[in-house]
């Protein structure tokens, strides 16, 4: 294994370590947005009915 090849591996690993939590966070945010959107829709329906 050459030094350059090893560095490439490490960089890739670091990228994965950084990307994974970000993706997890984005998924959570998306879920939150969907829930909020659903609540807003429900709220609007109730207002219209009332």
Buried (B, 14 or more C-beta within 10 A) or exposed (E): EEEEEEEEEEEEEEEEEEEEEEEEEEEEEEEEEEEEEEEEEEEEEEEEEE
